[in-house]
């Protein structure tokens, strides 16, 4: 569900539409666990890089751990330079396409 304009907890951009990201995937028991408000590009990028299983395996279940991941950190550096309304095209990584 898209929220009103706010701040992305991952990249820190302001004035962006945010979505609720379950830090622990719902299918892995995270339905009632903490969530984070992420801009659409950041939320998509996480799920385009990693499957829910990999999110759990790599312990990417907090905003801090996501920010510390090298692939996500690289994306954050880039997305911070984009205007708030920008939603860049992206596609699932080969890693995710092969595991589904």
NUZALUM-337899 format. One line per 2 residues: number of its first residue (from 1); their letters; for each residue x, y, z of N, C-alpha, C, O. Coordinates in Angstrom, 2 decimals. Layout:
BEGIN
NUM) A) X/Y/Z/X/Y/Z/X/Y/Z/X/Y/Z ~ ... .
***
This chain:
BEGIN
1) XX) 0.84/-1.17/0.00/0.00/0.00/0.00/0.89/1.24/0.00/1.80/1.36/0.82 ~ 0.62/2.16/-0.91/1.40/3.40/-1.02/0.92/4.39/0.04/-0.28/4.60/0.22 .
3) XX) 1.88/4.98/0.72/1.62/5.95/1.78/1.73/7.37/1.19/2.25/7.55/0.09 ~ 1.26/8.38/1.93/1.46/9.77/1.50/2.95/10.09/1.42/3.79/9.31/1.89 .
5) XX) 3.28/11.22/0.83/4.68/11.62/0.70/5.35/11.66/2.06/4.80/12.16/3.04 ~ 6.55/11.11/2.09/7.28/11.05/3.35/8.76/10.89/3.10/9.27/11.34/2.07 .
7) XX) 9.44/10.27/4.03/10.89/10.06/3.96/11.15/8.55/3.88/10.57/7.77/4.63 ~ 12.03/8.17/2.96/12.42/6.77/2.85/13.41/6.46/3.97/14.41/7.15/4.13 .
9) XX) 13.12/5.42/4.74/13.99/5.05/5.85/15.30/4.43/5.38/16.25/4.34/6.16 ~ 15.37/4.00/4.12/16.58/3.37/3.61/17.52/4.40/2.99/18.69/4.47/3.36 .
11) XX) 17.02/5.19/2.03/17.91/6.12/1.33/17.86/7.54/1.91/18.76/8.34/1.64 ~ 16.83/7.85/2.69/16.73/9.16/3.32/16.15/10.25/2.44/16.09/11.40/2.85 .
13) XX) 15.72/9.90/1.22/15.13/10.94/0.36/13.81/11.41/0.95/13.04/10.61/1.50 ~ 13.54/12.71/0.83/12.31/13.30/1.35/11.34/13.57/0.22/11.74/13.71/-0.93 .
15) XX) 10.05/13.65/0.56/9.02/13.97/-0.42/8.77/12.84/-1.41/8.42/13.10/-2.57 ~ 8.94/11.59/-0.96/8.74/10.44/-1.84/7.52/9.65/-1.38/7.17/9.65/-0.20 .
17) XX) 6.88/8.96/-2.33/5.83/8.02/-1.95/6.52/6.83/-1.30/7.54/6.35/-1.80 ~ 5.96/6.36/-0.21/6.58/5.24/0.48/5.64/4.04/0.52/4.42/4.19/0.41 .
19) XX) 6.21/2.88/0.69/5.46/1.64/0.86/5.98/0.96/2.12/7.10/1.22/2.56 ~ 5.16/0.10/2.70/5.57/-0.66/3.88/6.37/-1.87/3.43/5.90/-2.68/2.64 .
21) XX) 7.59/-1.99/3.94/8.44/-3.15/3.66/8.52/-3.97/4.93/8.96/-3.46/5.97 ~ 8.10/-5.23/4.87/8.22/-6.12/6.02/9.69/-6.52/6.13/10.21/-7.21/5.25 .
23) XX) 10.34/-6.11/7.19/11.76/-6.39/7.36/12.02/-7.89/7.43/13.04/-8.37/6.94 ~ 11.11/-8.63/8.03/11.11/-10.09/7.95/9.97/-10.43/7.00/8.83/-10.07/7.27 .
25) XX) 10.25/-11.10/5.89/9.18/-11.39/4.91/7.97/-12.05/5.58/8.11/-12.89/6.47 ~ 6.79/-11.65/5.12/5.56/-12.20/5.69/5.52/-13.72/5.60/5.07/-14.39/6.53 .
27) XX) 6.00/-14.27/4.49/5.97/-15.73/4.34/6.95/-16.43/5.27/6.92/-17.65/5.41 ~ 7.82/-15.66/5.89/8.79/-16.21/6.86/8.41/-15.83/8.29/9.25/-15.89/9.19 .
29) XX) 7.15/-15.44/8.49/6.66/-15.14/9.83/6.69/-13.68/10.21/6.52/-13.36/11.38 ~ 6.88/-12.79/9.26/7.02/-11.38/9.57/5.75/-10.55/9.51/5.82/-9.32/9.53 .
31) XX) 4.60/-11.19/9.42/3.34/-10.45/9.27/3.17/-9.39/10.35/2.75/-8.27/10.05 ~ 3.47/-9.72/11.59/3.24/-8.78/12.69/4.54/-8.23/13.27/4.55/-7.64/14.35 .
33) XX) 5.64/-8.43/12.55/6.93/-7.92/12.99/7.17/-6.53/12.39/6.37/-6.08/11.57 ~ 8.24/-5.85/12.77/8.48/-4.48/12.31/8.53/-4.32/10.79/8.92/-5.23/10.05 .
35) XX) 8.12/-3.13/10.36/8.16/-2.75/8.96/8.97/-1.46/8.84/9.29/-0.82/9.84 ~ 9.29/-1.10/7.60/9.99/0.17/7.34/9.28/0.85/6.17/8.81/0.19/5.25 .
37) XX) 9.21/2.18/6.22/8.65/2.96/5.11/9.76/3.21/4.11/10.71/3.95/4.39 ~ 9.65/2.60/2.93/10.66/2.74/1.89/10.05/3.36/0.65/8.88/3.14/0.34 .
39) XX) 10.86/4.13/-0.07/10.39/4.66/-1.35/10.26/3.48/-2.31/10.87/2.43/-2.11 ~ 9.46/3.66/-3.32/9.19/2.58/-4.27/10.47/2.03/-4.91/10.63/0.81/-4.97 .
41) XX) 11.40/2.89/-5.39/12.62/2.34/-5.99/13.44/1.48/-5.02/13.95/0.43/-5.41 ~ 13.59/1.91/-3.77/14.36/1.13/-2.80/13.68/-0.20/-2.52/14.35/-1.24/-2.46 .
43) XX) 12.36/-0.17/-2.35/11.62/-1.40/-2.06/11.76/-2.38/-3.22/12.02/-3.57/-3.00 ~ 11.57/-1.89/-4.44/11.71/-2.76/-5.60/13.12/-3.32/-5.71/13.31/-4.50/-6.02 .
45) XX) 14.11/-2.48/-5.44/15.49/-2.91/-5.61/15.83/-4.06/-4.66/16.52/-5.01/-5.06 ~ 15.38/-4.00/-3.44/15.64/-5.08/-2.49/15.11/-6.40/-3.04/15.81/-7.41/-3.05 .
47) XX) 13.86/-6.37/-3.52/13.23/-7.60/-3.99/13.72/-8.02/-5.37/13.54/-9.17/-5.77 ~ 14.34/-7.11/-6.10/14.94/-7.48/-7.37/16.33/-8.09/-7.17/16.82/-8.82/-8.02 .
49) XX) 16.96/-7.79/-6.04/18.28/-8.35/-5.75/18.20/-9.70/-5.03/18.99/-10.60/-5.30 ~ 17.25/-9.82/-4.11/17.21/-10.97/-3.22/15.83/-11.59/-3.14/14.81/-10.90/-3.17 .
51) XX) 15.80/-12.92/-3.04/14.56/-13.63/-2.74/14.30/-13.49/-1.25/15.18/-13.08/-0.50 ~ 13.10/-13.84/-0.81/12.80/-13.78/0.62/13.70/-14.72/1.41/14.10/-14.41/2.53 .
53) XX) 14.03/-15.87/0.82/14.93/-16.81/1.48/16.31/-16.18/1.68/16.92/-16.31/2.75 ~ 16.80/-15.49/0.66/18.11/-14.85/0.75/18.10/-13.69/1.75/19.10/-13.45/2.42 .
55) XX) 16.98/-12.99/1.83/16.87/-11.91/2.82/17.08/-12.48/4.22/17.77/-11.89/5.04 ~ 16.47/-13.63/4.47/16.63/-14.29/5.77/18.04/-14.85/5.95/18.65/-14.66/7.00 .
57) XX) 18.56/-15.54/4.93/19.90/-16.14/5.01/20.98/-15.09/5.27/21.90/-15.31/6.05 ~ 20.85/-13.94/4.59/21.84/-12.88/4.71/21.55/-11.93/5.87/22.26/-10.95/6.07 .
59) XX) 20.51/-12.24/6.64/20.12/-11.44/7.80/19.89/-9.97/7.44/20.35/-9.07/8.14 ~ 19.18/-9.75/6.35/18.86/-8.39/5.91/17.48/-7.99/6.45/16.60/-7.59/5.70 .
61) XX) 17.33/-8.12/7.77/16.03/-7.91/8.40/15.96/-6.65/9.25/15.12/-6.55/10.16 ~ 16.82/-5.70/8.97/16.74/-4.39/9.62/17.19/-3.34/8.60/17.88/-3.65/7.63 .
63) XX) 16.80/-2.11/8.83/17.21/-1.03/7.92/18.73/-0.93/7.93/19.34/-0.73/6.88 ~ 19.34/-1.05/9.09/20.80/-0.95/9.19/21.49/-2.05/8.38/22.45/-1.78/7.66 .
65) XX) 21.00/-3.28/8.49/21.63/-4.38/7.74/21.44/-4.19/6.24/22.33/-4.52/5.46 ~ 20.30/-3.66/5.83/20.08/-3.37/4.41/21.05/-2.29/3.93/21.65/-2.41/2.86 .
67) XX) 21.21/-1.24/4.73/22.12/-0.16/4.36/23.57/-0.62/4.32/24.38/-0.04/3.60 ~ 23.90/-1.65/5.06/25.27/-2.17/5.11/25.59/-3.12/3.96/26.76/-3.37/3.68 .
69) XX) 24.57/-3.65/3.30/24.79/-4.58/2.19/25.44/-3.84/1.03/24.99/-2.76/0.65 ~ 26.51/-4.40/0.46/27.27/-3.70/-0.58/26.45/-3.38/-1.81/26.57/-2.29/-2.37 .
71) XX) 25.60/-4.30/-2.26/24.82/-4.05/-3.47/23.75/-2.99/-3.23/23.50/-2.14/-4.08 ~ 23.13/-3.04/-2.07/22.10/-2.05/-1.75/22.75/-0.70/-1.48/22.21/0.34/-1.88 .
73) XX) 23.90/-0.70/-0.81/24.60/0.56/-0.53/24.94/1.30/-1.82/24.83/2.52/-1.88 ~ 25.36/0.57/-2.83/25.68/1.17/-4.12/24.44/1.81/-4.74/24.51/2.91/-5.28 .
75) XX) 23.31/1.13/-4.65/22.05/1.67/-5.18/21.64/2.92/-4.40/21.18/3.90/-5.00 ~ 21.81/2.90/-3.08/21.42/4.05/-2.26/22.23/5.28/-2.67/21.68/6.38/-2.79 .
77) XX) 23.53/5.10/-2.90/24.36/6.24/-3.33/23.81/6.83/-4.63/23.80/8.05/-4.80 ~ 23.35/5.99/-5.53/22.84/6.46/-6.82/21.46/7.09/-6.67/21.21/8.18/-7.19 .
79) XX) 20.54/6.42/-5.97/19.16/6.90/-5.89/19.06/8.23/-5.14/18.16/9.02/-5.41 ~ 19.97/8.49/-4.21/19.93/9.76/-3.47/20.11/10.96/-4.40/19.70/12.07/-4.05 .
81) XX) 20.71/10.75/-5.55/20.94/11.84/-6.51/19.75/12.06/-7.44/19.74/13.02/-8.21 ~ 18.74/11.18/-7.36/17.58/11.27/-8.25/16.49/12.12/-7.61/16.39/12.19/-6.39 .
83) XX) 15.66/12.78/-8.44/14.57/13.58/-7.88/13.54/12.68/-7.18/13.42/11.50/-7.51 ~ 12.81/13.24/-6.21/11.88/12.44/-5.42/10.83/11.69/-6.24/10.43/10.59/-5.86 .
85) XX) 10.39/12.25/-7.34/9.35/11.60/-8.14/9.87/10.52/-9.08/9.07/9.83/-9.71 ~ 11.17/10.36/-9.17/11.76/9.40/-10.10/11.54/7.96/-9.64/11.83/7.61/-8.49 .
87) XX) 11.02/7.15/-10.54/10.89/5.72/-10.29/11.57/5.03/-11.48/10.93/4.75/-12.49 ~ 12.86/4.76/-11.33/13.62/4.19/-12.45/13.16/2.78/-12.80/12.69/2.02/-11.94 .
89) XX) 13.30/2.44/-14.07/12.99/1.08/-14.49/14.04/0.15/-13.91/15.21/0.50/-13.82 ~ 13.60/-1.02/-13.52/14.54/-2.01/-13.00/14.00/-3.39/-13.33/12.82/-3.56/-13.64 .
91) XX) 14.89/-4.34/-13.26/14.46/-5.72/-13.48/15.13/-6.62/-12.46/16.14/-6.28/-11.86 ~ 14.52/-7.77/-12.29/15.05/-8.72/-11.31/16.42/-9.19/-11.73/16.69/-9.39/-12.91 .
93) XX) 17.28/-9.38/-10.75/18.62/-9.86/-11.02/18.56/-11.30/-11.50/17.58/-12.01/-11.24 ~ 19.57/-11.74/-12.18/19.65/-13.12/-12.64/19.50/-14.08/-11.46/18.86/-15.12/-11.57 .
95) XX) 20.09/-13.69/-10.35/20.02/-14.49/-9.13/18.56/-14.76/-8.73/18.21/-15.89/-8.42 ~ 17.73/-13.74/-8.74/16.33/-13.89/-8.33/15.54/-14.64/-9.41/14.73/-15.50/-9.09 .
97) XX) 15.78/-14.32/-10.66/15.06/-15.00/-11.75/15.33/-16.51/-11.74/14.42/-17.29/-12.02 ~ 16.53/-16.93/-11.42/16.88/-18.34/-11.43/16.32/-19.09/-10.23/16.10/-20.30/-10.30 .
99) XX) 16.08/-18.41/-9.14/15.61/-19.08/-7.91/14.11/-19.19/-7.82/13.61/-19.95/-6.99 ~ 13.37/-18.48/-8.61/11.90/-18.51/-8.51/11.32/-19.58/-9.35/10.10/-19.74/-9.38 .
***
